[in-house]
Amino acid sequence: SPAFVHEFIVPCVALLCGNALFIVYAIRYNKEKGSIVISDQYIPGQNYKLFVKDTGLGIREEEIASIFNRFKKSLHAASEGYGLGLSIVKSIALFHGFEIILHSDLRIGTVFCISIPIEMVEK
């Protein structure tokens, strides 16, 4: 039904696209012989969370606040792309009511988390 497509299928596709981009970045900016862990967390009564964690280069603390801005590129990516990927993912996530949480430590790695509201999970 159209309601099923709008309420379930479209957000799932958006979620997969966001995670795919986070995985691409985890591969691109990882260290040699680094690792990538994709995991999830479901605790009844709380938001459902998907995580992409890497042991890569990390993002400088001063860049984290603006990393989702259009045309903003980290120093690692100065010569790559247009700086639109994370901005597009964030816009799609917000449209569907998801939250993106980012934690990064320089030279240790980065964790991207997509948090899905409990209302969408426990329908």
C-alpha positions in Angstrom: 0.0 0.0 0.0 1.2 3.6 -0.5 1.2 4.2 3.3 3.5 1.2 3.8 5.9 2.5 1.1 5.9 6.0 2.6 6.2 4.9 6.2 8.6 2.0 5.9 10.2 1.5 2.5 11.3 5.1 1.8 12.9 5.6 5.3 14.7 2.2 5.0 16.2 3.1 1.6 17.3 6.5 3.0 18.9 4.7 6.0 20.7 2.3 3.7 22.1 5.1 1.5 23.4 6.9 4.6 25.0 3.8 6.0 26.6 3.1 2.6 28.2 6.5 2.5 29.5 6.1 6.0 31.0 2.7 5.0 32.6 4.3 1.9 34.2 6.9 4.1 35.3 4.4 6.7 37.1 2.5 3.9 38.6 5.6 2.2 40.0 7.2 5.4 41.0 4.1 7.3 44.6 3.2 8.2 46.4 0.4 6.5 45.3 -2.8 8.2 42.6 -0.8 10.0 39.2 -2.2 10.8 35.5 -1.3 10.3 32.7 -2.5 12.5 29.1 -2.2 11.6 26.7 -2.9 14.5 23.3 -2.0 15.9 21.7 -1.5 19.2 18.1 -2.1 20.2 17.0 -1.6 23.7 13.2 -1.7 24.2 11.9 1.8 25.0 14.9 3.5 23.4 15.8 4.7 19.9 17.2 2.0 17.5 20.8 2.8 16.6 23.1 1.7 13.7 26.8 2.3 14.0 29.7 2.4 11.5 33.0 2.5 13.4 36.5 2.7 11.9 40.0 2.8 13.1 40.9 5.5 10.6 42.4 8.9 10.5 39.7 10.6 12.6 38.3 14.0 12.2 39.8 17.1 13.8 37.6 18.4 16.6 37.3 21.8 15.0 36.0 20.2 11.8 33.3 18.1 13.5 30.8 21.0 14.0 30.8 21.8 10.2 31.4 18.4 8.7 27.8 18.1 7.5 27.7 21.6 5.9 27.4 21.8 2.1 30.8 22.1 0.3 32.7 21.6 3.6 35.5 19.1 3.2 37.9 17.9 5.8 41.6 18.4 5.3 41.9 14.7 4.5 39.5 15.2 1.5 40.7 18.5 0.2 41.3 17.1 -3.3 38.3 14.7 -3.4 34.7 15.2 -4.3 32.6 18.3 -3.8 31.8 18.1 -0.1 28.1 17.3 -0.6 27.9 13.7 0.5 27.5 14.1 4.3 25.3 17.2 3.8 22.9 15.1 1.6 22.8 12.2 4.0 22.1 14.6 6.9 19.2 16.3 5.0 17.6 12.9 4.1 18.0 11.6 7.7 16.4 14.7 9.2 13.6 14.6 6.7 12.8 11.1 7.9 13.1 12.0 11.6 16.5 10.2 12.1 19.4 11.7 14.0 23.0 11.4 13.0 25.5 11.3 15.8 29.3 11.6 15.1 32.1 10.9 17.5 35.7 11.1 16.3 39.2 11.0 17.8 42.1 12.2 15.6 44.4 9.3 14.6 42.1 6.8 16.5 38.9 6.6 14.4 35.4 7.7 13.9 31.9 6.4 14.8 28.9 7.5 12.8 25.5 6.6 14.4 22.1 6.8 12.9 19.4 7.0 15.6 15.9 6.0 14.6 13.1 7.3 16.8 11.4 4.7 19.0 8.0 5.6 17.5 9.3 4.3 14.1 10.7 1.2 15.5 8.0 0.0 17.8 5.0 0.4 15.4 
